[in-house]
Amino acid sequence: MKGNMIAPYLDGRHGFVKPDLIHPDLAPILKSTQGVVIFHEQVLKILNVMTGCSLAKADELRRSLEKNQRHVEGFFRQSATKRGYSKAIVDRIWSVLEGFGSFGFCKAHGAAFALPTYQSAWLKTHYPTEFLAGLFTHDPGMYPKRLLLSEARRLGVKILPLDVNKSKDEYLVEQTIDGTGIRMAITDLHGISNSEISRIIKQAPFVDLADFYLRASPSRATIKRLALVGALDELAGGSNDHTRGDVLERVRQLTALKAKPKLDQNQPMLDFEATEQMPSGFSDISPAGQIQAELELLGMDITDHQLAKYQPMLDQMGVVRSSELVSLRSKTDVLIAGVRVATQSPPMRSGKRVVFITLDDGTGCSDATFFDEAQTRSSGVLFNTKLLLISGKTRRTGVKGVSIMAENAWDLNQLWREYRQKNQLIAVEN
C-alpha cells in the first residue's frame, strides 16, 4: 500500500492502462512487472543503472532504505544527477525507492509463494472438498475457520456436523448420498480434554446415549456441550425421532446419577441399561439458538450462517449481498452487512491511518475502506463490533474486483434490537 504497488500493477496486468516504465534506461528492469518496482533485484538494478554503483553496493543501499534513508537519498540524488538524469526523474524514482523501504521481497521469495498459490487454486477448483478439509485441519492463514465454512457453502461443499460415532481428531472427507462432505472434527468443541477426545475416538461406535456416557466417560460439561451442538443426535435416533430438547433431558437424567456405573464382567448392567428410555415432548432449540450454541461452543456457525436471523431486516433495508456487488457500477451507493473477519491498518504513503475491514455475509467477503471522515463517523464500532452494517460507494478494481469506500458503520446487533422492539425498519443516516 505504502509503495503504491497494487493498483498500478493490476491495471497494467489486466490491460486497463499502458505500463509507465518511467525512463528508457529502466524499461528492461520494469517491463515484466508493469512498471512497478516489486522485487529486491529491481531496486539493485535501478541503483546500479542510475548511480553507477556495483550490485554489491546497491544491495547495501537497499538494506539501508528502511533505517537510514537520508544517507541513501543523498547518495542517490548526487550520483544520478551526475550521470545526467533530470531532477524530475530523480524525484520520481526516489519516491518509488522510499516507498519500497517498508515493504518488498526478493524474486525467489515471490516464486516460493506463487507456486503453492497456483497449486491451491488448482486443488480448490478440482477437489474442493478435499482441499477445504485440509485447510480446516491445518488451519493456515489469518482468517477464522467460520470463514472457511462460508466458502464451503458457496462452493456447494456439504458440511457434516459433529457426531461422536463419526467425528475424529481431524476433518474427514465423507461419502454422502449425493456426493461427499466434510465431517467436523471433535477437537473443535471448546473445553473438551485430550483424554476425552481419545476415549471417544477409541470407544466409538456407541449404540445409545447411556452406552456413550458409560464407555466414553465424558465430564458433565462435555456431554452437555456435545448435546447442544448436535453431536449426540444420532444416538437418540436422529432429529426426526427426537428433538434436541429431548437429548438434553436425557443427558440431564444420565448426569444426575450419583456415580457412573462401572463395567464389571461378573455383574450385568441391567439396572443402568434399564434407564435407557429416551424422553420425548421436550421443546426443540430454535434455529437461531442452535447457531448461537455452535458459535459459543465451536467458534463456527455450522447449521446456517450467523447472518441468517437478520435477513428479514436486511432485505427490507436493501442490503446488497457480497455476491451481488460485482454486478454494480462503480460509485453505486450501497449498504453491506456481515461478520467481521479481518481488520487491517497498514502504513500508507500519506502517513494517515486507513482502516480496511472485511465482512463475510455467507455469499462471500466484502472489503470496505475507511478514510478519515468515515473513521470519525463510525469510531464507536470501527474496531470492536463483530457484526456490522456499512454504507458506502462501490469502487471497481477490475473485471471481478469491487470494494467499498465506506461512509459510515453501525452495530448490526443494536439495529436488530431496535428493529424487533419497534417492529419496524430502523432508518440509518450518514
N, C-alpha and C positions, 0 to 999 in steps of 0.2 A: 504494500500500500504506500509506504513512505517513499519508495523508489519509483512509484507510478509505473509499475511494470505490467500490471494485469490487463487493464483496458486496451492500451495500445497494442499489446501482443495479440489479444483475442481479435481485435478489429482487423489487424493485418492478416492473421491466420485465416479468418473467415472471408477475407476479400472485401471487407467493408471500406477499407481505406488502403491507399498505397503506402507501404512502409517508408518511413522517413529515416534514411541512412546517415543523415546529418552532414557528412563530408565524404567526398570520393575516396579519401585515404582510408576511411573507416568502413566502406562498403563491404569488403571481404570479411570483416570481423562481425558485422551486424546483420548481414543479409539473411542468414539462417534463422535468426530469432526476431525477424520482422522489425529490425531497427531498435530493439530493446536489449539493454545490457542485462543478462541473466546470470552468466557464469563467471567464476573467478578468472578463467582463462581469457575471457574477453577484456576484463579490466587490465590484465597483464599486457595484452597486445595493444590496447589503446595507449597505455602509458609508454610502452616501447616505441610505438609509431610516432606519438606526438611529442615525446620528450627526448627520444634517442637513447634512453637508458636500457640496460640489459634486462632480460626477463627475470633474472635473479633479483636485481634491484627493484624491478616492478613489483615482484611478489612481496618484498619488504615494505614497499609503499602501500600495497593493498592491505597488508596486515595492520598498518598504522592508521588506516582510514577511520576506524571507529573511535580510537582513543587520542590520536594526535593529528587531527585533520588540518590544523593551522599550518603545521610543518609541511604536510603533503601538498596542501593548496599552494603554498609559496613556491615550492619546487616545481610543481606542475605549471603554474602560470608563467613563471620566469622561463622555463625550458621550452614550453610550447610556443611562447611569443618569439623567442629567439629563432625557432625553426619556421617562422613565417605564418603561423596561424593567427587569424584575426581575433580581436577581443570578443566579438560576438560568439565565435565558435568555441573559444576557450571557456567563456562564461557558461555556455550551454553544456559542454562536456563536463565541466566541473560540477554543475548541478546534478548531472547523472551520477557521477562518481560519489558525490556527497550523499545522495540518497542510498546508493549501494552500500555505504558503510555500515548500515544497520541490518542489512539482510543480503544474502547471496550464498551460493554454494558452487562447488566445482562440477564440471560436466559429468564426471563419473558418479557423483552423488545423485545427480538428476536421473541418470540412466538406471541406477540401482532402485530408485523409486518408480521409474516408468515401467520397468519390467513387471513387477507384481501388480501394478495398476492395470496393465493390459491383460495379464493373466486373470486377475479378479473380475474384470469386465467380461471376459470370455466365459468364466465359470458361472457368473451371475446370469448370463444370457442363456446358457445351455443346460446348466444344472443348478437352478435357483434354490431348490430345497436343500440340496447337499451343501451348497455354498453358505446359505444362511445358517444352517445347523452348525457349521464350522465357526462362523462368526460368533454365534451365541456361546459356544463352548469356550472359545479362546478370548472373547470379549476385548477386541482391539479397538483403538481409536478413542475419540473424545466424546462420542455420542452414547447416550444410555441405551440399555437393551430394549426398552419400550419403543424406541425409535425403529429398531430392527423389526419389531412386531408390526409396526405400521407399514414398513417396506414389504414385509411378507404378505400382508393383506393386499397391498397394491399390486403385487406380482401374482396374486392368486394362490399363494402357498398356504396350505391349511395348517393352523396351529392347534395341536392336540394338548389338552390340559394336563395338569399333574394327575397321576394315577399311581397309587402305591404298588400296584401289580405290574406296571409297565415302565414307569419312570426310573431312570438310573442317575448316576452322578455326572452325566454329560447329556447333551441334547442328541436325540436319535432321529434318524430318518425312518419313518414307519409306514408300512403299506396300509392304505385305507381302501374302502370300497371303490372310490373313484380316483385313485392315484396314490400319491404319497403325502405325508405331512410331517411336521416337526413335533416330536414329543418333548414337552418341557422337562427340565431336569429337576430332580428333587432337592438339589443343592440350593435352588433359588429361594426356598422357604426360609424366611427370616427366623432366627432363633433356634433352628434345628442343629443338633450337635453332630459331629463326625461319627460318633459311635451309633447314634440313632440312624443316620444315613446308611452306615454299614449293615446294621441289623435288618433294616427294611429291605435292602437290595439282596442280602444273603437269604433271608427267610421267605421272600416272595416266591410263588404267588400265595395269596391268602383267600380263604373261602368266604369269610364274612367279617364283620366288624369285631366280634369277640375274638376270632382267630387272630386278627391283626393285633389287637390290644394285648393278647397273651404272648404271641411269639415275637413281635417287633419291639414290645415293651417301651412304647414312647412315653414321654412325660405328659402330664395333663395339658400343659400349654401346647405341646407339639401336636397332639392328636386333635385338639380343638382347632388349631391353625390349619391343619390338613383338611379338616371337615369344612371350614369356612371357604377354602379355595377350591373345593370340589374334588380333592384327591381321594376321598373315601366314597364318592357317589356310587361307583360300580360295585362296591362291596355291599351296598344296600339294595342292589338290584337295578341300579340305573335311575336316571332322573324321571323316567316315565312311571316308575313304580312308587318312588318316594321323593318327597321334597327335601331340600337342603335343611329345612327346619326339622324334619324327621330324623335326619342323620345327626344333627346337633343334639337332639334329645337323646338319641341312642348313645352318643358319646358321653352325655351327662350321666346317664344311667351307669355306664361302664366305669367311669372315673369316680362315681360315688361309692363304689365298692371299697371297703376298708383297706383291702390289700389285693393285689393282683394274684389270682390263683397260680400256683407253680405246677409245672408239669411233673407228674410222678408216674413212672412206668407201672407201679403197683396199684395206683388208685385211678379209676376212671374219672373224667372231668364232668360227670353228668350234671352236678349242681350248677356249675358255671355255664355249661353248654345250654342248659335249660333256660337260662336267662336270655338266650339269643332270640328275642322276639322284637322285630322292628316295629317301633311305634308308627302311627300314621295320623294324619289330620292336622299336623302342625304347619303353621303358615310358612310359605317359602320366602326366601330372601329376594327382594326386588332386584331387577337387573342393575339398577344404579348401586344398590347395596353390594351386589357381587363384585362389580367393578371396583368399588371403594375398598372392599376387603382384599382384592387382588393387589391393588396399588399399595396398601399398607403392609401386606404380608409377603408379597413377591416383588414389589417395585415395578410391576408391569400390569397393564390392563389387558388381560388375555381374552376375556369374554367379548368385549367390544371396546372401541376407542373411548378414552376418557371424555371426549368432547360430545359424545352421543346424547347425553341427557340435556345439553344446552341447545341442541339442534333446533327445536321449535322457535326459541328466541332468536337464534342466529339467522334462521330462514326469514323471519319477519323483518329483521334488520337489514337484510340484503347482503349479508356477509358472503364474500367470494371465497370459494374453496381453492386450495393451493393448485389443484389440478386444472382449474379453470383460468388461472392467471395468464397462462401462455397465449390464450385467445384474445387478450385485451391489448388495445393500442397503448403506446407509451403516453404517460401523463394522464391516465384514466384515474379518476377518484375511486378509491376502494376502501372497504373495511375487510380486514382479515382477522382470524382468531385462531387460537391454538395453544398447545402446551409448549412452554419454553424448553428448548433442548440445548441451546448454546447461547452464550453471551460473550462477545469479544470487544475489546477496545484497543486495537493495535496502534502503534505510533504512526502519525500522518505527517506529510511534508510540511503542512502549515503549522504543526505543533499543537493544534487544537485537538481536543478529545472528540472522537466519533465512536458511537456505540452501534454494534451490529448485533441484532437479535434474530435467532432462527426459531420459528414456530412450526410445530407439527400438528396438522389437523386430521390426520388419518388418511388423507388422499395424497400427501406429500409434504414437503417442507417449504416454507416461505421465509425469505430473508428480508428484514427491514433495517434500514439505516437511519439512525437518529443523529442529526446535527444539533448545533447549539440550541436553537429555538425549540425544537421538538423535545430535547432533553429537559429543558426548563418546564415545558407544559406537562410532561409526564414523569417528573422527577420522583413522585411518590411511589411509582410502580416499576420504574425502569430496571432495577436490579434484583428485587426480592420477590416479586409477584410471579407465581408459577403459571397461572392461566391468564392470558392477555387478549384483549381486543385492541387492534391497532388501526388507525386511519392514516391514509397517505395517498400517494400517487405512484402509479406503476412506472418503472424505468426499464426499458428493454435493453438487454445486454447481449443480444444475439438471437439467432433463429428460435432457439428454445429457452433462452435465458431471460428471466424477468425478476426484478427485485422491487422493493417498496421503499420510496423515500418517505419516511414516517413524518407525520404531523402531530400525532397525539397517541396516547395509550391509556387503557383503563383496566382495572381489575375485573376480569370476567366473572369471578365468583360474586363480587359485590353487585354487579349489574344483574346477575341471576337472582340474588336475594330480593332486590328491589322489584324485579320483574314478577316474581312469584307473589310477593306481598301485595302489589298493586294490581296483579293480574292484567297488566297491560305493558306495552312496549316502552322501554326507557329511551328517551332521546339523548344522544351523545353529541356534544358540540366541541369543535376545535377552539 
